[in-house]
């Protein structure tokens, strides 16, 4: 059965809406954490994705919610800055992959460190109980998100190499 054919309970549908609303706000927060620097939020997002390994431009576009030509332009800017490079797949020479460079990893580490510092200041304003609840919810939320991404990109595994 396809995931599109399944009918969740009303409780699951309501929770899904609450999660989507919270995640949308969290994405907005993440964008606002951007500090004056050379990398935009979309560029940081691509570098974070590539930190796990090489990815096809089409897959980066799908994950980033943009068109393939738009992603290609973004990757070209990152490549021009020496933060990523395009390589050929070992398994299929017709496939071009995008890979983060050492310089890209260093830039990503600096950007993430600064964004984490800014968010950390806000986290310190929360009570210990609120922090605990956030911490306790991160693992199941991350696992769910990874499962959904894996399910929705299933069949594309051979394209990621």
ABEGO torsion letter per residue (X at the ends): XBAAABBBBAAAAAAAAAAAAAAAAAAAAAAAABBBBABBAAAAAAAAAAAAEBBBAAAAAAAAGBBAAAAAAAAAAAAAAGABBBBBBAABAABBBBBBBAAAAAAAAAAAAAAAAAAAAAAAABBAAAAAAAAAAAAAAAAAAAAAAAAAABGAAAAAX
